[in-house]
Amino acid sequence: MLKNRNRSIKGVQNIKTHAGKVDHVSHPHMAYMRISCLEMEKARKNKEKSGAQKRIDMINQRLMEIEKEKAHIQRILGDTSIALESSNVDHDSEIKGGFKIKY
């Protein structure tokens, strides 16, 4: 008798149905709505893609300008700057044996 009291009483509200699980394709208006949502997302992504491509093009253009300016400066300085850079390297400051930490 005590076991029966712990069970909940089930009614019509507890019956599980498939009412909310209708396929969207079976209703034409739902399918067209989904298609329109997909088309809007596609348009947004294409706009985002073109903006990103413009940024990439601007970066590539700037990189080419940097290389041109660098080559121009090197032509002005000539080979003397390359010789100066190699002579200014402090060979004694190089640490042999890798990175060491002292505690």
ABEGO torsion letter per residue (X at the ends): XAAAAABBBBBAAABBBAAAABBAAABAAAAAAAAAAAAAAAAAAAAAAAAAAAAAAAAAAAAAAAAAAAAAAAAAAEAAAAAAAAAABBAAABBBGEBBBBX
